[in-house]
């Protein structure tokens, strides 16, 4: 069993715990999400196979995506500042799609 599978199973259990208002849901969600994101990042960096996609303006995309995901995490945890993070992240992603027209340069 690999770490990504454990992380995804932890996210599912964390969401279940969150819906049922059981203790430990916050920690389980955060640790599982960090584990999944870390393993997927390492996988994408080390193995750019024939299906890799080059993204135009990657700093803009990944910055906006990180801000939106942090906003979702803040919203799940009921922490302050979630609305502004979600708003800025989604506006950044939407403006990237408008500027690029949703196109990416494919390499094969």
Buried (B, 14 or more C-beta within 10 A) or exposed (E): EEEBEBBBEBBEBBBEBBEEEEEEBBEBBBBBBEBBBEBBEEEEEEEEEEEEEEBEEEEBBEBBBBBBBBBBBBBBEEEEEBEEBBEBBBEBBEEBEEEBEEEEEEEE
